[in-house]
Amino acid sequence: MKKKLLIATGLLSFLLGAIGAILPILPTTPFLLLSGYCFARSSEKFDAWLKQTKLYQFYVADYVKTRSIPRAKKWKILLNIYVLMGLSIWIAPIFAVKVMLTLLTIAQTLFLFFKIPDSPHVKKSNENETL
């Protein structure tokens, strides 16, 4: 019973995370992290499936491995946030909603760049170099 509940929760949170990648009101990353938690404790099959999805790779994989995100990826994530939130702010019919979405966008930006550390730059070695 517990295993089935964890799988159902993992699938639901993945679905919400996928919707959150399109709609800026839902946070993508926390839902994907919850999916990972549920699948890791319930099903190797679902855990492997989750880790190979593009959503997981883009939003979560680096953070799970290193507890940090490369700065270049942060800029890509921020671009997605700004495009989707900008569209939402533009469409929102109520001024108070526009203000709230703007504040949410600012909070997401600050969290992304000041709370989550940048990944250390890893120098890739050239295969032609001799030791």
Protein Blocks (a to p, Z undefined) as FASTA:
>chain_A
ZZmmmmmmmmmmmmmmmmmmmmmkbcfklmmmmmmmmmmmmomklmmmmmmpmklmmmmm
mmmmnopacfklmmmmmmmmmmmmmmmmmmpmbfklmmmmmmmmmmmmmmmmmmmccddd
dddddfkbcZZ
